[in-house]
Amino acid sequence: SALSNRFANVFRSLGIAKGDVVFVLCGRIPELYAAVLGGLKCGAAVSPLFSAFGPEPLKTRINLGAGKLLVTTDALYERKVKKVAGEMPTLKHVLCVDSAEARAQVESASERFAIERTGPEDPSFLHFTSGTTGMPKGAVHVHGAVAMHYATGQVALDLHDDDVFWCTADPGWITGTSYGIVAPLVHGVTSVV
């Protein structure tokens, strides 16, 4: 909670507001999860990206989603984003979570954050199809979908609040977001990341 609040405060300081799109390109590190939750707390639509994507698939998705902020790591930025960064006109900020500057921003941010008020039809996530049969298509998920995340976590995954759970799917895919982030949290499950 404290770390996601810190991220939310950093995002706010960068101008991220309700309705903006925040992309997250990280491996399975704690900062990925904190950034996703921080974006949701700001009222942004969050789009986790598969870290094995190359530069073109990343650029395509960020442009289709009109991403304003990309949260990533120094290594992923250098290998995958740097050469296409100038080709993403809506991208205003890149936050490399393992850089000294970003660490200082996050560490100095407040652990308190007033969560943005959202309704059940407000966007929460932006996911994309794989793009194997043409241009990737974006699908907006709304905050009200959390009811289905809860129900499917209960019925399909049989989650209980005393479980320890590991989701095999990467958070860069819908299954990894739905069942690796949201469903375990709404069931109070301990997640292994």
Protein Blocks (a to p, Z undefined) as FASTA:
>chain_A
ZZmmmmmmmmmmnopaehiacdddddddfklmmmmmmmmmnopacddddfkbcfklmmmm
mmmnopabdcddfklmmmmmmmmmmmmmklmbdcdfkbmklmmmmmmpcfbdcdddddfk
lcfbdcddehlnoccddddddfklmmmmmmmmmmmnopafkbccddfbdfkbmklmmmmm
mmmmmnopacdZZ
